Amino acid sequence: MKTIKSLVISITTLVVGMSFVLLLFTSFKNTDVSSNTPTKHVVSIYQMKFTPEKIQVKKGDVVEWINKDFVPHDVTEINKKWTSKPLKQGETFSKVITNNFDYFCSIHIVMKGSVTVKN
């Protein structure tokens, strides 16, 4: 009788343990962390132009402009909703991207660029 009782307890413990392991493995969602990580895109300011002039990014990505030129430049949204300070050589300006926009250098208005958010 004791052997049957021990066997029933062992089987019950095994079933409960396996159920817990199964529940543990099926309760976590499979998430791809890498797709949620924002990407940093760099735009160089050199020889009186933005390079690349046009870029495509995902919503939430970061664009960093770096002035590699000898003269100051800024980055100004086309409708002047925002602008960077004048950037000296080696200085940067970063922005988290949420929508499409065109921009220019308000110091040298022939310098233009655009950022497009892709799906």
Stockholm file with secondary structure:
# STOCKHOLM 1.0

chainA/1-119         MKTIKSLVISITTLVVGMSFVLLLFTSFKNTDVSSNTPTKHVVSIYQMKFTPEKIQVKKGDVVEWINKDFVPHDVTEINKKWTSKPLKQGETFSKVITNNFDYFCSIHIVMKGSVTVKN
#=GR chainA/1-119 SS CHHHHHHHHHHHHHHHHHHHHHHHHHSSCCCCHHHHSCCEEEEEEETTEEESSEEEEETTCEEEEEECSSSCBCCEETTSSCBCCCBCTTCEEEEECCSCEEEECSSSTTCEEEEEEEC
#=GC SS_cons         CHHHHHHHHHHHHHHHHHHHHHHHHHSSCCCCHHHHSCCEEEEEEETTEEESSEEEEETTCEEEEEECSSSCBCCEETTSSCBCCCBCTTCEEEEECCSCEEEECSSSTTCEEEEEEEC
//
